[in-house]
Amino acid sequence: MAAKAKAKAGGVKRSSYFKIEGDKATIGKKYCPRCGPGFILAEHKDRVACGRCGYTEFKK
């Protein structure tokens, strides 16, 4: 019997993290205050969270 193939979850395009203004690219998301620059907080429906350290801010 052949195993049934699972559907892959769609990923987020990294280009959606940045905004292009003229000849500069700025980040549209927040960095983690614990881990520092380079670690972007993931946006959820009710919170933003860091996948590295677990830092979470809840939205109001």
N, CA, C and O atoms as a MOPAC input file, in Angstrom:
PM7 MOZYME 1SCF
protein

 N      0.83200 1    -1.18700 1     0.00000 1
 C      0.00000 1     0.00000 1     0.00000 1
 C      0.87400 1     1.24700 1     0.00000 1
 O      1.85100 1     1.33700 1     0.74200 1
 N      0.51400 1     2.18600 1    -0.82600 1
 C      1.25000 1     3.44600 1    -0.89200 1
 C      0.68500 1     4.41500 1     0.14600 1
 O     -0.52400 1     4.47400 1     0.36900 1
 N      1.57000 1     5.16000 1     0.76400 1
 C      1.14700 1     6.15600 1     1.75100 1
 C      0.48400 1     7.32500 1     1.03700 1
 O      0.89300 1     7.71900 1    -0.05500 1
 N     -0.52900 1     7.86300 1     1.66200 1
 C     -1.24900 1     9.00000 1     1.08800 1
 C     -0.40100 1    10.26600 1     1.23500 1
 O      0.13900 1    10.52300 1     2.31100 1
 N     -0.28100 1    11.03900 1     0.18900 1
 C      0.53700 1    12.25800 1     0.20700 1
 C     -0.18200 1    13.35500 1     0.98700 1
 O     -1.38200 1    13.57000 1     0.81700 1
 N      0.56900 1    14.04300 1     1.84500 1
 C      0.01900 1    15.16400 1     2.61100 1
 C      0.19000 1    16.45100 1     1.82600 1
 O      1.17000 1    16.61500 1     1.10000 1
 N     -0.74900 1    17.35100 1     1.96800 1
 C     -0.64900 1    18.66100 1     1.33400 1
 C      0.30300 1    19.52800 1     2.15000 1
 O      0.25500 1    19.52400 1     3.38000 1
 N      1.16900 1    20.27100 1     1.46400 1
 C      2.10100 1    21.16000 1     2.15900 1
 C      1.38900 1    22.43800 1     2.58000 1
 O      0.55400 1    22.97200 1     1.85000 1
 N      1.72700 1    22.90800 1     3.75000 1
 C      1.17900 1    24.18000 1     4.22300 1
 C      1.83900 1    25.31700 1     3.45900 1
 O      3.04300 1    25.27700 1     3.20400 1
 N      1.07200 1    26.31400 1     3.09800 1
 C      1.62300 1    27.46200 1     2.37700 1
 C      2.44800 1    28.33300 1     3.29800 1
 O      2.02400 1    28.62900 1     4.41500 1
 N      3.59900 1    28.74000 1     2.85500 1
 C      4.48300 1    29.57500 1     3.65400 1
 C      4.27200 1    31.04600 1     3.35400 1
 O      3.61300 1    31.40600 1     2.37800 1
 N      4.83200 1    31.88400 1     4.19400 1
 C      4.74700 1    33.32400 1     4.00800 1
 C      5.93100 1    33.76300 1     3.15800 1
 O      7.06100 1    33.33600 1     3.39500 1
 N      5.68000 1    34.60600 1     2.17800 1
 C      6.76600 1    35.12100 1     1.35500 1
 C      7.57300 1    36.12800 1     2.16900 1
 O      7.00700 1    37.04200 1     2.76700 1
 N      8.86800 1    35.96300 1     2.19200 1
 C      9.74100 1    36.85400 1     2.95700 1
 C      9.68200 1    38.28500 1     2.43500 1
 O      9.91200 1    39.23400 1     3.18500 1
 N      9.37800 1    38.43800 1     1.16700 1
 C      9.30100 1    39.78200 1     0.59200 1
 C      8.14500 1    40.58700 1     1.17700 1
 O      8.13900 1    41.81400 1     1.07800 1
 N      7.15900 1    39.91300 1     1.78900 1
 C      6.03700 1    40.63000 1     2.39000 1
 C      6.42900 1    41.30100 1     3.71400 1
 O      5.65200 1    42.09400 1     4.24700 1
 N      7.61500 1    41.00100 1     4.25400 1
 C      8.07900 1    41.61000 1     5.49900 1
 C      8.60000 1    43.03000 1     5.28100 1
 O      8.70900 1    43.79900 1     6.23700 1
 N      8.92100 1    43.38700 1     4.04200 1
 C      9.58200 1    44.64700 1     3.75400 1
 C      8.71000 1    45.57500 1     2.93100 1
 O      7.87400 1    45.12900 1     2.14500 1
 N      8.91600 1    46.88000 1     3.11900 1
 C      8.25900 1    47.91000 1     2.33500 1
 C      9.34300 1    48.65600 1     1.56300 1
 O     10.36400 1    49.04500 1     2.13000 1
 N      9.11600 1    48.85100 1     0.27800 1
 C     10.08500 1    49.55000 1    -0.55500 1
 C      9.66900 1    51.01200 1    -0.65800 1
 O      8.56400 1    51.32000 1    -1.10600 1
 N     10.55200 1    51.90500 1    -0.24400 1
 C     10.31000 1    53.34700 1    -0.31000 1
 C     11.48100 1    53.97200 1    -1.06300 1
 O     12.56700 1    54.14800 1    -0.51200 1
 N     11.24300 1    54.30200 1    -2.33000 1
 C     12.32100 1    54.84700 1    -3.15200 1
 C     13.37000 1    53.78000 1    -3.38800 1
 O     13.07600 1    52.73700 1    -3.97200 1
 N     14.59200 1    54.03100 1    -2.93900 1
 C     15.64000 1    53.02700 1    -3.07200 1
 C     16.04800 1    52.45500 1    -1.71400 1
 O     17.15900 1    51.94800 1    -1.56100 1
 N     15.13700 1    52.54000 1    -0.71700 1
 C     15.38000 1    51.96700 1     0.60000 1
 C     14.31200 1    50.92400 1     0.91200 1
 O     13.15600 1    51.06200 1     0.51200 1
 N     14.70800 1    49.89800 1     1.61700 1
 C     13.77100 1    48.88100 1     2.08000 1
 C     13.66600 1    48.99600 1     3.60000 1
 O     14.67800 1    48.96100 1     4.30000 1
 N     12.44200 1    49.13300 1     4.10600 1
 C     12.22400 1    49.21400 1     5.55400 1
 C     11.39300 1    48.01200 1     5.97900 1
 O     10.56900 1    47.50600 1     5.21700 1
 N     11.62400 1    47.56300 1     7.21300 1
 C     10.89800 1    46.40500 1     7.72400 1
 C      9.53300 1    46.86200 1     8.21800 1
 O      9.42300 1    47.91200 1     8.85200 1
 N      8.50600 1    46.09300 1     7.93700 1
 C      7.14900 1    46.45000 1     8.32000 1
 C      6.70700 1    45.76900 1     9.59600 1
 O      5.57100 1    45.96400 1    10.02900 1
 N      7.56800 1    44.97500 1    10.21200 1
 C      7.20700 1    44.23500 1    11.41500 1
 C      8.15700 1    44.58300 1    12.55000 1
 O      9.20000 1    45.20100 1    12.33600 1
 N      7.77700 1    44.17200 1    13.77900 1
 C      8.59000 1    44.48100 1    14.95200 1
 C      9.66600 1    43.43000 1    15.17400 1
 O      9.48000 1    42.25500 1    14.85700 1
 N     10.78900 1    43.86700 1    15.72100 1
 C     11.84400 1    42.95600 1    16.14600 1
 C     11.58300 1    42.52700 1    17.58200 1
 O     10.90200 1    43.22800 1    18.33100 1
 N     12.12100 1    41.38300 1    17.96500 1
 C     11.98100 1    40.89000 1    19.33100 1
 C     12.85300 1    41.73800 1    20.25900 1
 O     14.04000 1    41.91500 1    19.98400 1
 N     12.28800 1    42.26900 1    21.35800 1
 C     13.09200 1    43.07600 1    22.27700 1
 C     14.11200 1    42.25100 1    23.06800 1
 O     15.12000 1    42.79700 1    23.51700 1
 N     13.87500 1    40.96500 1    23.24600 1
 C     14.82500 1    40.11000 1    23.96300 1
 C     15.97200 1    39.66300 1    23.06800 1
 O     17.13700 1    39.73900 1    23.45800 1
 N     15.63900 1    39.19500 1    21.85900 1
 C     16.65400 1    38.62500 1    20.95300 1
 C     17.38800 1    39.69200 1    20.16400 1
 O     18.52400 1    39.47500 1    19.74200 1
 N     16.75800 1    40.84200 1    19.95600 1
 C     17.40800 1    41.93100 1    19.25900 1
 C     17.11700 1    41.94900 1    17.77000 1
 O     16.32100 1    41.15400 1    17.27000 1
 N     17.77700 1    42.87200 1    17.06000 1
 C     17.55500 1    43.00100 1    15.62200 1
 C     17.90000 1    41.70400 1    14.88300 1
 O     18.87800 1    41.02600 1    15.19900 1
 N     17.08400 1    41.39200 1    13.91200 1
 C     17.29700 1    40.17500 1    13.14000 1
 C     16.28200 1    39.09600 1    13.44400 1
 O     16.15400 1    38.13600 1    12.68400 1
 N     15.55700 1    39.23700 1    14.54500 1
 C     14.53500 1    38.26400 1    14.92200 1
 C     13.18400 1    38.96200 1    14.92500 1
 O     12.88000 1    39.76700 1    15.80500 1
 N     12.37900 1    38.63500 1    13.91700 1
 C     11.10000 1    39.30200 1    13.70400 1
 C      9.99800 1    38.56500 1    14.46000 1
 O      9.96900 1    37.33500 1    14.48900 1
 N      9.09400 1    39.32900 1    15.07200 1
 C      7.96200 1    38.74800 1    15.78500 1
 C      6.90700 1    38.26900 1    14.78600 1
 O      6.57600 1    38.98000 1    13.83700 1
 N      6.38700 1    37.07600 1    15.00100 1
 C      5.33900 1    36.50600 1    14.15800 1
 C      4.00200 1    37.11800 1    14.55600 1
 O      3.70900 1    37.25300 1    15.74400 1
 N      3.19500 1    37.48600 1    13.57500 1
 C      1.89600 1    38.09600 1    13.85500 1
 C      0.80800 1    37.03900 1    13.81400 1
 O      0.65300 1    36.32300 1    12.82500 1
 N      0.05300 1    36.95200 1    14.90900 1
 C     -1.10400 1    36.07400 1    15.01500 1
 C     -2.33900 1    36.94500 1    15.15800 1
 O     -2.23700 1    38.17100 1    15.19800 1
 N     -3.50100 1    36.32000 1    15.23400 1
 C     -4.75600 1    37.06200 1    15.31500 1
 C     -4.83200 1    37.92000 1    16.58200 1
 O     -5.29400 1    39.06100 1    16.53400 1
 N     -4.38200 1    37.37600 1    17.70800 1
 C     -4.53100 1    38.05800 1    18.98800 1
 C     -3.21300 1    38.40800 1    19.67400 1
 O     -3.21800 1    38.90900 1    20.79900 1
 N     -2.07400 1    38.14800 1    19.00700 1
 C     -0.78200 1    38.38400 1    19.65500 1
 C      0.33500 1    38.45200 1    18.61800 1
 O      0.14500 1    38.09300 1    17.45600 1
 N      1.50600 1    38.92100 1    19.06000 1
 C      2.74000 1    38.81500 1    18.28500 1
 C      3.70700 1    38.02000 1    19.15900 1
 O      3.77300 1    38.23600 1    20.36900 1
 N      4.46200 1    37.09800 1    18.54800 1
 C      5.30300 1    36.20900 1    19.33200 1
 C      6.63000 1    35.95800 1    18.63700 1
 O      6.72300 1    35.98900 1    17.41000 1
 N      7.65700 1    35.70800 1    19.44400 1
 C      8.97600 1    35.34600 1    18.93900 1
 C      9.08300 1    33.82700 1    18.95500 1
 O      8.79600 1    33.19200 1    19.97000 1
 N      9.49100 1    33.24900 1    17.84500 1
 C      9.63200 1    31.80900 1    17.75600 1
 C     10.90800 1    31.29600 1    18.38600 1
 O     11.04900 1    30.09800 1    18.62800 1
 N     11.83800 1    32.19600 1    18.65100 1
 C     13.12900 1    31.78500 1    19.21200 1
 C     13.07900 1    31.70200 1    20.73700 1
 O     13.44500 1    30.67700 1    21.31300 1
 N     12.62800 1    32.77800 1    21.39600 1
 C     12.66500 1    32.81600 1    22.85600 1
 C     11.28500 1    32.67500 1    23.51900 1
 O     11.19400 1    32.43300 1    24.72200 1
 N     10.21100 1    32.82800 1    22.72200 1
 C      8.87000 1    32.68600 1    23.27400 1
 C      8.25400 1    33.98700 1    23.76500 1
 O      7.15500 1    33.97000 1    24.31900 1
 N      8.93000 1    35.10800 1    23.57800 1
 C      8.39700 1    36.41900 1    23.98700 1
 C      7.06200 1    36.64500 1    23.29200 1
 O      6.95200 1    36.40300 1    22.09100 1
 N      6.03200 1    37.10800 1    24.02800 1
 C      4.70300 1    37.31900 1    23.47100 1
 C      4.13900 1    38.64700 1    23.94500 1
 O      4.24300 1    38.99300 1    25.12100 1
 N      3.53900 1    39.38800 1    23.02000 1
 C      2.76400 1    40.59400 1    23.32900 1
 C      1.35100 1    40.34800 1    22.83900 1
 O      1.14900 1    39.96300 1    21.68800 1
 N      0.37600 1    40.56800 1    23.70200 1
 C     -1.01300 1    40.37700 1    23.31200 1
 C     -1.58700 1    41.67600 1    22.77100 1
 O     -1.31900 1    42.75400 1    23.30100 1
 N     -2.38100 1    41.56300 1    21.70900 1
 C     -3.03100 1    42.71900 1    21.10900 1
 C     -4.28000 1    43.04900 1    21.92300 1
 O     -4.90400 1    42.16800 1    22.51200 1
 N     -4.62500 1    44.31200 1    21.94500 1
 C     -5.81200 1    44.73800 1    22.69900 1
 C     -7.00100 1    44.86300 1    21.81200 1
 O     -8.08600 1    45.21100 1    22.27900 1

